[in-house]
Amino acid sequence: MLFYSLQKVIFWTDMDRFRPLMFVLFLLPVRVVGYFPNGIEKMAELALQIRHLTKSFKGRRAVDDLSFTVAQGEVFGFLGPNGAGKSTTIRIMVSLLKPDDGDIFIFGQSVAIHRNSVLKDVGALIERPDFYLNLSARQNLNMLAGMEAIPLEQVDEVLRIVSLQDRAGDRVKTFSHGMKQRLGIAQALLGHPKLLVLDEPTNGLDPQGMKEIRDLVRDLSDRGMTIFLSSHLLDEVEKVCTSMAILHQGRLVTTGTVNDVLNQAQQRIVELEVHPIEQAETLLSSRKDCREITRDGHILRLQADPENLPAINRALVEANIDVRAMIPQHSLEDVFLSLIEDEG
């Protein structure tokens, strides 16, 4: 059986010159088949499965044999420095680029084989959103909804979700950068997607704008949506994501829950509350397993490998130093730098 579905692709090119070409429509046939190969049932439990994805540009591998999975209902952080291959991966996910090798499955279906039927369940904000600036937020979304045969009732619904209902009648040119980002997420929510893909959604935002996006992501997650969030901001991923993958030079460095990834740190910052602090500082400075020792009031901070912490504590006690607290501190930044250093 053949049917046709309408799929939008939004290009963020030179919108000032080509604004009338903002929406490009594809009317493509999609074949629906009744047979699923072995393993599809298990794959359907996953929101996203990336298998051996590879993409090169002019001989340089932007994505190199990339494989990982995202379970339904997760807020998944896709972390890596600029140029790591994150945006290339996302563009392949939403069929804006074709891979050289490998495939992506969304809710158990191949993007390459079932492009249109798969992407009906995906909403995406890639790079920065752009709109008709002299139209209101509601007019922009009404136009987009009409082009995709989406009930107009959804426009007010998504405006409420992103907390723009009070500004729905205002021209977009009066919006702050953060409000435009939220409006971009609103357009991605049209059609009630099950998977929301956000590519660097907090780029260029002030702290308040970043918090608004963070709160919005949490709210969408509470509604049961699976969210794939690409970012180079470690702090943002640590605050909002449940699981993550770290990408470097197109290759997967590690993946897992945020807590599991945090526990992979090769070394940790340790805070020590000790007395007398001067004697403790002298002793620790003489040990090779203690590095970067600094003093902050009544607290000593140092870097140490996790397996060396019992020996450090024992040495302090044997020197009649009162150890009142030994608190390992590790952040995603520590882990990221440690893993990238190992990878490099």
C-alpha positions, 0 to 999 in steps of 0.5 A: 500500500502506498500513501503520501505524507507531507514533510517540512524541511526548514533551511536556516540559510540567508533568510533575509534574502531568501525568506520566501523560500523558508519552507520547502515541501516534499511530497514523497511516497512511503511504502508501508509493509507488514513484515518486520525483520527479527529484532525490530520488536526490541528496537521499537522499545528504543526511541533512537538507534544509531548503527555504524554511522559514517560521513565524510566531507572532502576526505575528512571524517566528520562522523566515524563509525558512530553507534549508540542508543537512546531509550524512550522517555530519556533526556539524552545529552549529545555532548562534544566540542564544536566540530565534533560531528554533532550537527552532522549526526543530527542532520543525518537523523532528520534526513537533511544529509545522507550517510556514507555508511550506517543507518539510523532507526527511530522508534524501530524504523529505518530513516533511510527506508521509511523517511516520511513515516519516521519523521512524522514522529520527530520535531527538530530545532536545528541551529537557530530558528528563523521566522517572518519577523513582521508576522506575529508568533501565532501567524507564523505557527498558523502558516506552518500548521496549515502547510502541514494540515495540522489542526490550528488548535495545536498552535495555542497549545504549543504556545502555552507549553513554551510560555509565549501565549501572552505574546502570541499576537506580537510581531516576532521582530520584538522578541528576544533571542531566548523567546525566538528559541522558545518559538522555534521549539514551539514549531518543532512541537507542532504535530505532537512528535514523540522525539524532540531533537534540539541542536545547541538550543541555549547557544547565545542565550543569557543565564535567564534564557538558558534557565528558561530552556532548561525548565522547558526541557524538563517540562517536556520530559515530564510529559513523556517526550523523548528529547535528544539535546546536542550541546557543547556546554557541559554544565547544561547537560549535567543539569538536565539530561538523564543519559548522554554520549560524548563525541570527539572528532566524530568518534564515540568516546563514551555513553551511559547515564550521566551518573555512570559517565561521571564515575568514569573520571580518572581523577577527582577533585577532593575537598578535605576538612582537616586540622591542623590544616598547615600540617596536612598541607605540608604532608599532602604536598610531599605525596606523589598521588596528590596534585594541584593542592590549594587552600581555601579557608579551612578547606584543602582541595587537591586532585587525586585518583579515586583508588588512592583516597583510602591511602591518603586518608590513612596517611593523614590519620597516622600523622595525627591529623584530624580528618573531619571530612573527605568529599570527592567532587567530580563534574562533567567537565572533569570527566570530559577533559579526562576522557578526551585526553585519553582519546587524544 
